[in-house]
Amino acid sequence: MTSTLIKSASIVNEGSITQQDVYIKAGKIAEIAPNIDAKPGDTLIDASGKYLLPGMIDDQVHFREPGLTHKGSIATESRAAVAGGITSYMEMPNVSPSTTTIDALESKFDIAAANSAANYSFYLGATEDNLEQIKQLNPKRHCGVKVFMGASTGDLLVEHPQALEAIFEHSPVLIVTHCENGAVIAENQQKLKQDQSPLTIEDHPKLRDDESCYASSSYAVNLAKKHNSQLHVLHITTAKELDLFEAGPVSGKSITAEACVHHLWFSADDYAQLGNRIKCNPAIKYQSDRDALRKALHTGQIDVVATDHAPHTLEEKNVPYEQAPAGLPLVQHALLTMLDHVQHQRLTLEQVVEKTAHNVAIRYAIDGRGYIREGYYADLVLVDLAQTTPVTDENCLYHCNWTPFAGHEFTSRIAGTWVNGQQVFDGDKLIEAPNAAMALAFER
């Protein structure tokens, strides 16, 4: 493994921006200083005028393997991720078959060890009757248990109060939840179909409305308070839900909240143009909700920003609304959306790093990642705020070959990505670095 010296970078880390050099050796950050001399054999990177960030840690992706690899795979989607500056991810259990046993969970680690371009961990999926499997989770190896509370398909739906009580009481790892109330959605559907049938994409935020989200997320928060659980509520989409979460720093919180990049970017006004391409659950809602989410990034009611990357083929998407699957591909462009927010003065670079790296590392107690610190793994992304990134379906790296951002030109560019000290993207092309990625470890 060669050593790398990144010269004259503007380092964005721990609330400040400083111009320094970073020396990488044996996969870790060996030295950070104003001026470091290169040694014979070092790879030299001139980062003048560019910003060096800790790589984004995406705590919510669907990479579709095993069983759904016509949509994507750990190999394809992790490569799109590193091209987007994501150096670590945590992947969800709704594959085929669902990841509901320790054996199935460990088999995904084996797939990632052989194929992933980014660091990885995987969630076990909760069911109504796999509590004994949940109890066997290893807090130092497994990122969490995923609970679909009231809105899912197959065996991953957990609705029975007794099952939910047991999970919140006994889980040895962080509980992450998808919060939508199935009964409220069913009632909304009945009302909407009285007025029109079939429904259209413009009905999606009415079908999966703020009441359906709040009924479920408030239930999850109450369960966590009752059992002193560690709870992380995924993809908050409504202003109404924000009152459930405390403002302030993530440190010390036992109940935290996340927003996803598409809910911070799109609003219901975009359905007319983009249609099923932005159909997702929970639904993209209204401008007022999007504005409230953006504000909550400043107050600290939203602790983490993730993607919920969930690819489907265009053939699957190009059907009538009610038959179309929910989810969209996001990892290649997620960090770029956040940098656009910076350019439009909605966020600062320091806040982007806090929400995409620092806070994820704190919330999950990730060992040695999420910061630019001596002794930490060299998971880094170099960004150029002076160059743009035009997006088309043709230049995206997803296996599904489309993106909801087609036609947009981002105001920044990913100029390089390093995973455990090995460069895996140079700003233009992927660089294969066998065995660069590794399983995440947790200090808990």
Sequence and secondary structure as in RCSB ss.txt:
>XXXX:A:sequence
MTSTLIKSASIVNEGSITQQDVYIKAGKIAEIAPNIDAKPGDTLIDASGKYLLPGMIDDQVHFREPGLTHKGSIA
TESRAAVAGGITSYMEMPNVSPSTTTIDALESKFDIAAANSAANYSFYLGATEDNLEQIKQLNPKRHCGVKVFMG
ASTGDLLVEHPQALEAIFEHSPVLIVTHCENGAVIAENQQKLKQDQSPLTIEDHPKLRDDESCYASSSYAVNLAK
KHNSQLHVLHITTAKELDLFEAGPVSGKSITAEACVHHLWFSADDYAQLGNRIKCNPAIKYQSDRDALRKALHTG
QIDVVATDHAPHTLEEKNVPYEQAPAGLPLVQHALLTMLDHVQHQRLTLEQVVEKTAHNVAIRYAIDGRGYIREG
YYADLVLVDLAQTTPVTDENCLYHCNWTPFAGHEFTSRIAGTWVNGQQVFDGDKLIEAPNAAMALAFER
>XXXX:A:secstr
   EEEEEEEEEETTEEEEEEEEEETTEEEEEES     TT EEEE TT EEEE EEEEEE   TTT TTT  HH
HHHHHHHHTTEEEEEE S SSS   SHHHHHHHHHHHHHH SSEEEEEEE  TT HHHHHT  TTT  EEEEEES
   GGGB   HHHHHHHHHH SS EEEEE  HHHHHHHHHHHHHH SS  GGGHHHHT HHHHHHHHHHHHHHHH
HHT  EEE     TGGGGGS  S STT SEEEEEEHHHHH  GGGHHHHGGGG  SS    HHHHHHHHHHHHHT
SS EEE  B    HHHHSS GGGS      TTTHHHHHHHHHHTTSS HHHHHIIIIIHHHHHHTBTT SS  TT
SB  EEEEETTS EE  STT   TT   TTTT EES EEEEEEETTEEEE SSSB   TT   B  B  
